[in-house]
Amino acid sequence: MENFTYHNPTRIVFGKNTIGKLAKLVPADVKVLLLYGGGSIFKNGVHEACRKALEKHTVIEFGGIEANPDYATCMKAVELARREQVGFLLSVGGGSVLDGTKFIAAAIPFKGEPWDILEKNAKISAATPLASVLTLPATGSEANSFSVISRRETRQKLAFGNPLVYPVFSILDPETTYSLDARQTANGVVDAFVHCMEQYMTYPVDAPLQDRQAEAVIQTLIEEGPKVMAHPHDYVVRANIMWACTCALNGSLALGVPQDWATHMIGHELTAFFGIDHARTLAVVLPSLLRQQKAGKQAKLLQFARRIWGITTPDENQAIEEGIQRMEAFFQSLGVPTRLSDHHVKLADALPIAERLGKGPALGERGDITGATIAAILTRAE
């Protein structure tokens, strides 16, 4: 196991009727900026519950943060927050709203061009405190310090991370997820599944606890995924999905182990180029990446096949391929396709992604995924 330091300061408030706790959790002596996305929180009662809990606070609102939050939209919120001298940010919605809120929190006090935070890894020395009320489990952003922001005018999708943008607290009420449609629900399950795989599917470093923890989250998603699609108003199932998604990316699975994240880097480009849902890009890339990188991931791929899918065939290559096929079938059973062609994307149009990513550092846990490798992965995914 590799050395690590772990500190997660986010308070998780989980369960029914927990939005009312905002009254005591949000500081009373600062102006609060409540941020949300397309307005679903008005339909499912979450907005009303938040405003009721904050009735004694000074609250202003900013809506319209997109799925894959756009830099231009976030900067409008930054301008509002600066003008109104906001002292606390409350994200109400899914991971995209929260990712946008994290960037806004870092950009408000930033001296200089905020895009440099993403493109040039500019140093962040301060951030406005933030918290979340989560309504769409998927990204794990409610319990980590990372954010991904798009800039549609330049077709870029970039990430940053900083301990200053950990949420102070996150409220997770599974009942707020009842109104999610089938597509959003399935995307959340797949997103969390791939988050686990990015931290698990590398090479062994004698970290059995982390392996078992990752496998536990993966197996929970496999068991609960079909249930939530069939019974979207089952509280127990929604609760299990919500907590699994948080545990997939709260940092605990990554402790002392190598991580990959190439699937995400390639997937971000597919979203930036073609507007495909984030989770659906991951479902396209991951199976082909595993096949392309099989030699370096052999031991973990076999472990995945044996432990997750119960595949016992003695032929290791056959077991590995069957394990990948079972994963693909799981994604497809949720209504999430696994080929570029399913999204009407031609290989020739996707290959510039390999060229663009190939100009940067090689990807993967071994740093061996070059532009040529990415082209091969995309070709397999056609």
C-alpha positions in Angstrom: 0.0 0.0 0.0 1.2 3.5 -0.9 1.6 6.3 1.7 -1.4 8.6 2.1 -2.9 11.4 4.1 -6.7 11.5 4.4 -8.9 14.3 5.7 -12.5 14.8 4.7 -14.1 17.8 6.6 -17.6 17.5 5.0 -20.4 16.8 7.5 -22.9 14.4 5.9 -26.5 14.8 7.1 -28.4 11.8 5.7 -32.0 10.8 5.8 -35.6 11.9 5.6 -36.7 15.4 6.4 -33.2 16.6 6.9 -33.5 19.8 4.8 -35.0 21.6 7.8 -31.6 21.3 9.5 -30.4 24.1 7.2 -31.7 26.6 9.7 -28.9 25.7 12.1 -26.2 24.5 9.7 -26.1 27.7 7.6 -24.4 30.7 9.3 -27.0 33.3 10.3 -24.8 36.4 10.0 -23.9 36.2 6.3 -25.8 36.7 3.0 -26.5 33.3 1.3 -26.5 32.7 -2.4 -28.7 29.7 -3.2 -27.7 28.1 -6.6 -29.7 25.7 -8.6 -30.0 24.3 -12.1 -33.0 24.0 -14.5 -35.7 24.4 -12.0 -36.7 20.9 -11.0 -36.3 21.9 -7.3 -39.5 24.0 -7.7 -41.4 21.0 -8.9 -40.3 18.5 -6.3 -40.8 20.8 -3.3 -37.0 21.1 -2.5 -36.9 24.8 -3.2 -39.8 25.5 -0.9 -38.3 23.3 1.9 -35.0 25.2 1.6 -36.5 28.6 1.7 -38.7 27.7 4.7 -35.6 26.4 6.5 -33.8 29.6 5.7 -36.6 32.0 6.4 -34.6 33.9 9.0 -31.5 34.1 6.7 -30.8 36.7 4.0 -31.0 34.7 0.8 -30.6 35.6 -2.9 -30.8 33.1 -5.7 -29.1 32.2 -8.9 -30.5 29.6 -11.3 -29.7 28.1 -14.6 -26.5 26.2 -13.9 -26.3 23.6 -16.7 -25.6 19.9 -16.7 -21.8 20.1 -17.3 -21.8 23.7 -15.8 -20.6 26.3 -18.3 -17.9 28.8 -17.4 -19.8 31.8 -18.7 -22.8 30.9 -16.5 -20.7 30.4 -13.5 -19.0 33.8 -14.0 -22.4 35.5 -14.0 -22.9 34.0 -10.5 -19.4 35.2 -9.5 -20.3 38.7 -10.5 -23.6 38.5 -8.5 -21.9 37.2 -5.5 -19.2 39.8 -5.5 -21.7 42.6 -6.1 -24.0 41.4 -3.2 -21.1 40.6 -0.9 -22.2 37.0 -0.5 -20.6 35.1 2.4 -22.0 31.6 1.9 -23.0 29.5 -1.1 -25.7 26.8 -1.0 -25.9 24.4 -3.9 -29.3 22.8 -4.3 -29.4 20.1 -7.0 -27.2 17.5 -8.5 -23.4 17.2 -9.0 -23.3 19.7 -11.8 -24.8 22.5 -9.7 -22.4 21.6 -7.0 -19.4 21.5 -9.3 -20.4 24.9 -10.6 -20.8 26.2 -7.0 -17.3 25.0 -6.1 -15.8 26.9 -9.0 -17.8 29.9 -8.1 -16.6 29.7 -4.5 -13.0 29.6 -5.7 -13.5 32.4 -8.3 -15.2 34.9 -6.0 -12.0 35.9 -4.1 -9.6 35.0 -6.9 -7.3 37.8 -8.2 -6.9 37.4 -11.9 -8.6 35.5 -14.7 -10.6 32.7 -13.0 -10.3 30.4 -16.0 -6.6 30.0 -15.0 -7.8 27.9 -12.1 -8.9 25.3 -14.6 -6.5 25.7 -17.5 -3.3 26.7 -15.7 -3.8 25.1 -12.3 -3.5 28.6 -10.7 -3.1 28.6 -7.0 -6.2 29.1 -4.9 -5.6 30.8 -1.6 -9.2 31.4 -0.5 -12.7 30.3 -1.3 -16.2 31.3 -0.2 -17.7 28.6 2.2 -20.2 26.3 0.5 -22.6 23.5 1.2 -25.1 21.4 -0.7 -28.5 19.9 -0.7 -28.1 16.9 -3.0 -31.0 15.9 -5.3 -29.2 13.7 -7.8 -26.7 11.1 -6.6 -24.0 10.4 -9.1 -20.8 12.5 -8.9 -19.8 12.2 -5.3 -19.1 15.9 -5.4 -21.0 16.3 -2.1 -18.1 14.8 -0.2 -15.0 15.7 -2.2 -12.9 18.7 -3.2 -13.1 18.3 -7.0 -15.1 20.1 -9.7 -15.4 19.9 -13.5 -16.3 22.9 -15.6 -17.1 23.2 -19.3 -16.3 26.1 -21.6 -18.6 25.5 -24.6 -17.2 28.3 -26.8 -13.8 26.5 -26.9 -15.2 22.9 -26.5 -13.2 22.4 -23.3 -14.1 20.5 -20.1 -11.5 20.8 -17.4 -11.2 19.8 -13.7 -9.7 21.3 -10.6 -9.5 20.3 -7.0 -8.6 22.1 -3.8 -9.3 21.4 -0.1 -10.8 24.9 0.2 -13.9 23.8 -1.8 -14.9 20.8 0.3 -18.6 21.4 1.2 -18.9 22.4 4.8 -21.9 20.0 4.9 -24.1 18.1 2.5 -27.7 17.2 3.1 -28.7 13.8 1.5 -32.4 13.2 1.7 -33.2 10.2 -0.6 -36.8 11.3 -0.9 -35.6 14.3 -3.0 -34.5 11.8 -5.7 -38.0 10.4 -6.3 -38.6 12.8 -9.1 -35.6 11.9 -11.1 -36.4 10.3 -14.5 -35.1 7.0 -15.7 -32.2 8.5 -17.7 -31.0 10.6 -14.7 -31.2 7.7 -12.4 -29.4 5.3 -14.7 -26.7 7.9 -15.4 -26.1 8.3 -11.7 -25.6 4.5 -11.1 -23.2 4.3 -14.1 -21.2 7.4 -13.0 -20.7 6.0 -9.5 -19.8 2.6 -10.9 -17.1 4.1 -13.1 -15.8 6.2 -10.2 -15.1 3.0 -8.3 -13.4 1.4 -11.3 -11.1 4.4 -11.8 -9.7 3.8 -8.3 -9.9 0.0 -8.3 -9.1 -1.2 -11.8 -5.4 -0.6 -11.9 -2.8 -3.0 -10.5 -2.5 -4.7 -7.0 -0.5 -2.9 -4.3 -1.5 -5.2 -1.4 -4.4 -3.0 -0.3 -7.1 -5.6 0.4 -9.4 -3.4 2.4 -9.6 -0.7 -0.3 -10.2 -3.4 -2.9 -13.0 -4.9 -0.8 -14.5 -1.5 -0.2 -14.6 -0.7 -3.9 -16.1 -4.1 -4.7 -18.8 -3.5 -2.0 -19.9 -0.2 -3.7 -19.8 -1.8 -7.1 -21.8 -4.8 -6.0 -24.3 -2.6 -4.2 -24.8 -0.6 -7.5 -25.3 -3.8 -9.4 -27.9 -5.1 -7.0 -29.7 -1.8 -6.4 -29.5 -0.4 -10.0 -32.2 -2.6 -11.5 -34.4 -2.2 -8.4 -34.3 1.6 -8.6 -35.2 1.5 -12.2 -38.2 -0.7 -11.5 -39.3 0.9 -8.2 -38.2 4.6 -8.3 -40.2 5.5 -5.2 -38.8 2.8 -3.0 -37.1 4.8 -0.2 -34.7 2.0 0.9 -33.4 1.5 -2.7 -33.1 5.2 -3.3 -31.2 5.5 0.1 -28.8 2.7 -0.9 -28.1 4.2 -4.3 -27.5 7.7 -2.8 -25.1 6.5 -0.2 -23.2 4.2 -2.6 -22.7 7.2 -5.0 -21.3 9.3 -2.2 -19.0 6.5 -1.0 -17.7 5.9 -4.6 -15.9 9.3 -4.6 -15.5 10.6 -1.0 -11.8 9.8 -1.2 -11.8 6.6 0.9 -11.4 4.2 -2.1 -8.4 6.0 -3.4 -6.3 5.8 -0.2 -2.9 4.2 -0.8 -3.7 2.8 -4.2 -2.9 3.9 -7.8 -5.7 5.6 -9.8 -6.4 5.7 -13.5 -9.0 8.4 -14.5 -8.2 8.0 -18.2 -11.8 7.0 -18.9 -13.0 10.3 -17.4 -10.5 12.4 -19.3 -11.6 10.8 -22.6 -15.2 11.0 -21.6 -14.9 14.7 -20.8 -13.8 15.3 -24.4 -16.7 13.3 -25.8 -19.0 15.6 -23.8 -17.2 18.7 -24.9 -17.2 17.7 -28.6 -20.7 16.0 -28.9 -22.7 17.0 -25.8 -23.2 13.4 -24.7 -24.2 12.9 -21.0 -21.1 12.5 -18.8 -22.1 9.0 -17.5 -22.9 7.8 -21.0 -19.4 8.8 -22.3 -17.9 6.7 -19.5 -20.0 3.7 -20.5 -18.7 4.0 -24.0 -15.0 4.4 -23.1 -14.5 2.1 -20.1 -15.1 -1.3 -21.8 -12.8 -0.5 -24.7 -10.2 1.0 -22.4 -10.1 -2.2 -20.3 -9.7 -4.3 -23.4 -7.0 -2.1 -24.8 -5.1 -1.9 -21.5 -5.7 -5.6 -20.5 -2.0 -6.5 -20.2 -1.3 -3.9 -17.5 -4.6 -4.5 -15.7 -4.6 -8.3 -16.0 -4.6 -9.1 -12.3 -7.3 -6.7 -11.3 -9.4 -7.6 -14.3 -9.3 -11.2 -13.3 -10.2 -10.2 -9.7 -13.1 -8.2 -11.0 -14.4 -11.1 -13.0 -14.0 -13.6 -10.2 -15.3 -11.5 -7.2 -17.9 -9.2 -8.8 -19.4 -11.5 -11.4 -18.6 -14.9 -9.9 -16.9 -16.1 -13.2 -15.1 -19.4 -12.5 -13.8 -20.5 -15.9 -10.1 -21.4 -15.5 -9.1 -19.6 -18.7 -8.0 -16.2 -17.5 -8.4 -14.4 -20.8 -11.9 -15.8 -21.2 -12.9 -14.8 -17.7 -11.6 -11.3 -18.2 -13.5 -10.9 -21.4 -16.7 -12.3 -19.9 -16.3 -9.9 -16.9 -16.1 -6.9 -19.3 -19.1 -8.2 -21.2 -21.1 -8.6 -18.0 -20.3 -5.0 -17.1 -21.4 -3.8 -20.6 -24.6 -5.8 -20.2 -25.3 -4.2 -16.8 -24.9 -0.7 -18.3 -27.2 -1.6 -21.2 -29.8 -3.1 -18.8 -30.1 0.3 -17.3 -30.7 1.8 -20.8 -27.2 3.2 -21.1 -25.5 2.4 -24.4 -21.9 1.4 -24.7 -20.9 2.3 -28.3 -20.1 5.6 -30.1 -22.4 4.6 -32.9 -25.3 4.4 -30.3 -24.8 8.2 -30.0 -24.6 8.7 -33.7 -20.9 9.7 -33.4 -18.6 8.7 -36.3 -15.1 7.5 -35.5 -13.6 10.0 -37.8 -15.3 12.8 -35.9 -14.1 11.4 -32.5 -10.4 10.8 -33.4 -9.5 14.5 -33.0 -10.0 13.9 -29.3 -7.0 11.5 -29.4 -4.9 14.2 -31.1 -5.9 16.9 -28.5 -5.3 14.7 -25.5 -2.1 13.3 -27.0 -0.5 16.7 -26.8 -0.7 16.6 -23.0 0.8 14.2 -20.5 0.2 10.5 -21.0 -2.8 9.2 -19.1 -3.6 6.2 -16.9 -2.1 4.8 -13.7 1.1 3.9 -15.5 1.3 7.0 -17.7 1.2 4.8 -20.8 -2.0 6.0 -22.5 -0.8 8.2 -25.3 -2.7 9.8 -28.2 -2.2 6.6 -30.2 -3.6 4.6 -27.4 -6.6 6.8 -27.1 -7.2 6.5 -30.9 -7.1 2.7 -30.4 -9.6 2.9 -27.5 -12.0 5.1 -29.6 -11.7 2.7 -32.5 -12.6 -0.2 -30.3 -15.6 1.8 -29.0 -16.9 2.6 -32.5 
